[in-house]
Amino acid sequence: MAKTRFIKYNNARVSYKMEGKGKSLVLLHGFLENSNIWNRFSAQLSQKYHVISIDLAGHGQSEMQAEVHTMELFAESVKAVLDHLQITKTVMIGHSMGGYVSLAFADMYPQMLTGLGIFHSHALADTPEAKINRGRAIQVVRDNHKSFISMFIPDLFTKENQIKLEAEIKELQTAAREIPQESVIASLEGMRHRTDKLTLLQSIEIPIAFIIGKQDPRTPLDKLLPQIALPKHAEVLLLQDVAHMGYLENYETTVSFVDGFVGRCD
């Protein structure tokens, strides 16, 4: 397993892991996750690529950086890790909130990316209704953040996979409970205030990969279909019997797709 390393950025610790040699691939986790979700991906993909997985601010072993963790703030700390490693070109793949961070990174540092993967994520800003729901979630977290985590994570899986992957779900819940209440709120606030990136999808020159679960309640297929048509070069993996957690719900198919996509990005 890759060794955990640290840098300081914004007077806060940023944690990351890396293994393998060759073309660089950055993997970004989602909300209430940490870089450990990529351990299996990294072990396999590092046989061909230089794989870097990063704990976003306030998650895993990375410290909080602000009261609101904007997608741009997350992207800046990812850039700090890459600068530290002297990486100037990479493919970046982000799961869920990590997809929002990847899009922010692509907007801020387009010259650094050779490919971008949106893994159960999308380029829209929160709708007014979604912003209200984020506010409700923040209140629930303030009242009882461990209860929020217990309810939130199983709903990211199909009903069948909630049974089949019960042990993995418990592991995710245990890790998520380690995230401080303030960090959970900082991320929810950051997602509530994120900006639309549809223009970026239209103008971007690099290949874009979309990984979509047909049963995903968080990122429905009908929301994503118009976005798939925007980039000049888009590749799509549509997963049957998968909700929001394809890296667990269908590991073999998703890791194989990512492997091929990274190989095609120059």
C-alpha positions in Angstrom: 0.0 0.0 0.0 1.2 3.5 -0.8 2.7 5.5 2.0 0.9 8.6 3.3 2.8 11.8 2.8 2.1 15.4 3.8 2.8 19.0 2.7 1.8 22.3 4.3 -0.5 24.6 2.4 -2.5 27.6 3.8 -0.9 26.7 7.2 -2.8 23.4 7.1 -1.6 19.8 6.6 -2.5 18.3 3.2 -2.3 14.5 3.0 -1.6 12.4 -0.1 -0.4 9.1 -1.3 1.4 8.1 -4.5 2.6 4.9 -6.1 3.8 3.7 -9.5 5.7 5.3 -12.4 4.7 6.7 -15.8 1.9 9.0 -16.8 0.4 10.9 -13.8 -3.1 10.2 -12.7 -4.7 12.2 -9.8 -7.7 10.6 -8.0 -10.0 12.8 -6.0 -12.5 11.5 -3.5 -16.0 12.8 -2.8 -17.9 14.3 0.1 -17.5 12.4 3.4 -14.8 10.2 1.8 -11.0 10.2 1.9 -8.2 9.0 -0.4 -8.5 5.4 0.9 -11.5 4.9 -1.4 -8.9 4.7 -4.2 -6.6 2.1 -2.6 -7.7 -0.7 -4.8 -7.8 1.5 -7.9 -4.3 2.8 -7.1 -2.8 -0.7 -6.5 -4.0 -1.8 -9.9 -3.4 1.3 -12.0 0.0 2.0 -10.5 1.3 -1.0 -12.4 1.1 1.3 -15.5 0.8 4.9 -14.1 2.0 7.3 -11.4 -1.1 7.5 -9.3 -1.6 10.3 -6.7 -4.6 10.2 -4.4 -5.2 13.3 -2.2 -7.2 14.0 0.9 -9.3 17.1 0.2 -9.2 19.8 3.0 -11.0 18.6 6.1 -11.2 15.0 4.9 -9.0 12.1 5.9 -5.7 13.3 7.3 -5.9 16.8 5.6 -6.7 19.6 7.9 -9.5 22.2 7.5 -8.5 25.4 5.7 -11.5 27.7 6.0 -15.1 28.0 7.3 -16.2 27.4 3.7 -14.3 24.9 1.5 -15.1 26.2 -2.0 -14.3 24.0 -4.9 -11.6 26.5 -5.9 -10.0 26.2 -2.4 -9.9 22.4 -2.8 -8.4 22.8 -6.3 -5.7 25.1 -5.0 -4.6 22.5 -2.4 -4.5 19.8 -5.1 -2.3 22.2 -7.2 0.0 22.6 -4.2 0.6 18.9 -4.0 1.3 18.7 -7.7 3.7 21.6 -7.5 5.4 19.9 -4.6 5.8 16.8 -6.8 6.9 18.9 -9.8 4.0 17.4 -11.9 3.1 19.8 -14.7 0.8 17.4 -16.7 -1.8 14.9 -15.4 -5.1 13.2 -15.9 -7.5 14.0 -13.1 -10.5 11.9 -12.1 -12.9 13.0 -9.4 -15.7 11.2 -7.7 -18.9 13.1 -6.8 -17.7 16.3 -5.0 -14.2 15.4 -6.3 -15.7 15.9 -9.8 -16.7 19.4 -8.9 -13.2 20.0 -7.7 -11.7 18.5 -10.9 -13.9 20.9 -13.0 -12.8 23.8 -10.8 -9.2 22.7 -11.3 -9.7 22.5 -15.1 -11.1 26.0 -15.1 -8.2 27.4 -13.1 -5.2 25.4 -14.5 -6.3 24.1 -17.9 -2.7 23.8 -19.1 -2.0 21.1 -16.5 -4.6 18.6 -17.6 -4.4 16.0 -20.4 -7.7 14.4 -19.5 -10.6 14.9 -17.0 -12.9 12.2 -15.5 -16.2 13.1 -14.0 -17.1 10.0 -11.9 -20.8 10.2 -10.7 -20.6 14.0 -11.0 -21.7 16.9 -13.2 -21.1 20.5 -14.2 -24.2 22.3 -13.0 -24.4 24.6 -10.1 -26.9 23.9 -7.3 -30.5 24.8 -8.2 -32.4 27.0 -5.8 -34.1 23.9 -4.5 -30.8 22.1 -4.1 -29.4 25.1 -2.2 -32.3 24.9 0.2 -31.7 21.2 0.7 -28.0 21.9 1.4 -29.1 24.3 4.1 -31.3 21.6 5.6 -28.4 19.2 5.5 -26.2 21.7 7.3 -28.8 22.1 10.1 -29.0 18.3 10.4 -25.2 18.1 10.7 -25.3 20.8 13.3 -27.9 18.9 15.3 -26.3 15.4 14.9 -23.6 15.0 12.3 -23.0 11.3 13.1 -26.7 10.5 12.5 -26.5 12.4 9.2 -23.5 10.2 8.1 -25.4 7.0 9.0 -28.3 8.0 6.9 -26.4 9.6 4.0 -24.0 6.9 2.9 -26.3 3.9 2.4 -28.6 5.9 0.1 -25.6 6.3 -2.4 -26.0 2.5 -3.2 -28.7 0.6 -5.0 -30.9 -1.5 -2.6 -29.3 -4.7 -3.8 -25.8 -3.3 -3.2 -26.7 -2.0 0.3 -27.0 -5.7 1.2 -24.1 -7.0 -0.9 -21.7 -4.3 0.2 -22.8 -4.0 3.8 -19.2 -4.3 5.2 -17.9 -1.7 2.8 -20.7 0.7 3.7 -19.9 0.3 7.4 -16.2 1.0 6.6 -17.2 4.2 4.8 -19.5 5.3 7.7 -16.7 4.7 10.2 -14.2 6.8 8.2 -16.8 9.5 7.6 -17.5 9.8 11.4 -13.9 10.9 11.8 -14.5 14.0 9.8 -15.1 17.0 12.1 -18.6 18.5 12.1 -17.1 21.9 11.0 -15.4 20.2 8.0 -18.7 18.5 6.9 -20.4 21.9 7.0 -17.5 23.7 5.2 -17.9 21.2 2.3 -21.7 21.5 2.2 -21.4 25.3 2.1 -18.7 25.1 -0.7 -21.0 22.9 -2.8 -23.9 25.2 -2.2 -21.9 28.1 -3.6 -20.2 26.4 -6.5 -20.5 27.8 -10.0 -21.8 26.3 -13.3 -19.1 24.8 -15.5 -21.1 24.1 -18.7 -19.1 26.7 -20.6 -15.9 24.9 -19.6 -17.3 21.6 -20.9 -18.0 23.3 -24.3 -14.6 25.0 -24.6 -12.3 22.4 -23.1 -9.9 20.8 -25.6 -8.9 17.7 -23.6 -10.8 14.3 -23.5 -13.6 14.2 -20.8 -14.8 10.9 -19.4 -18.2 10.5 -17.8 -18.9 7.6 -15.5 -22.6 7.3 -14.8 -24.8 5.0 -12.7 -28.2 4.4 -14.2 -29.7 4.2 -10.7 -27.8 7.2 -9.3 -30.2 9.3 -7.2 -27.6 12.1 -6.8 -26.6 12.5 -10.4 -29.6 11.3 -12.5 -29.0 10.3 -16.1 -31.4 12.9 -17.5 -29.3 15.6 -15.9 -26.1 14.3 -17.5 -27.2 13.5 -21.0 -27.1 17.1 -22.3 -23.7 17.6 -20.7 -22.2 14.6 -22.5 -22.9 16.3 -25.8 -20.9 19.4 -24.9 -17.2 18.5 -25.0 -15.3 18.0 -28.3 -14.1 14.6 -27.1 -16.3 12.7 -24.6 -16.1 9.1 -23.5 -19.0 7.6 -21.5 -19.4 4.6 -19.3 -23.0 3.9 -18.4 -23.4 1.4 -15.6 -26.4 -0.8 -15.1 -27.4 -1.7 -11.5 -25.2 1.0 -10.1 -26.1 4.1 -8.1 -23.5 6.7 -7.0 -20.6 4.4 -5.9 -19.4 2.6 -9.0 -15.9 2.2 -7.7 -17.4 -0.3 -5.2 -20.6 -1.3 -7.0 -18.8 -2.3 -10.2 -15.1 -2.2 -9.5 -13.9 -4.3 -12.4 -15.7 -2.3 -15.1 -14.9 1.1 -13.7 -11.2 0.5 -13.1 -10.8 -1.0 -16.6 -12.5 2.0 -18.1 -10.3 4.4 -16.2 -7.2 2.4 -17.3 -8.2 2.7 -20.9 -9.1 6.4 -20.7 -5.8 7.4 -19.0 -3.9 5.4 -21.7 -5.7 7.5 -24.4 -4.9 10.9 -22.9 -1.7 12.6 -24.1 
